[in-house]
């Protein structure tokens, strides 16, 4: 069994373990995620080594970070994407998938630079820009919902 398959197999356990830890280490968790849209209207998605499917880039806000700082850090780490303008806050979402303590802020990013494609590593194994009507088959439900809200005017949900 490959390391990637092993990670995916233990994904539910790992998520629960991290959220159990965060329950005591943090009162609540907050994530900063982005819907990055390039000049051709394509959206940037990433594929993790430890979670199935394609997702929007982003991650947790660390102690002492602002939402914007966390967003900028996550975009650089996961996509080699540097903000060149102000992102627009699309919404705040309750993410009860694993924890009743998690909230996600989603920003729309249209002003950015990506000087070179990111190199896959132990966390992000694949990435790419995709036309909204040609998303990978295994694009996550939350990513699809946010893309539909921003690009197609779908009703904005309160849940991730």
Secondary structure, DSSP 8 states (H G I E B T S, - for coil): --HHHHHHHTHHHHHHHHHHHHHHH-SSEEEEEEEEB-TTSEEEEEEESSSSSEE-SEEE--TT--HHHHHHHHHHHHH--EE-S--EEEEEEE-TTT-TTEEEEEEEE-SEE-SS-----SSEEEEEEEEGGG--TTB-HHHHHHHHHHHH-----SB-
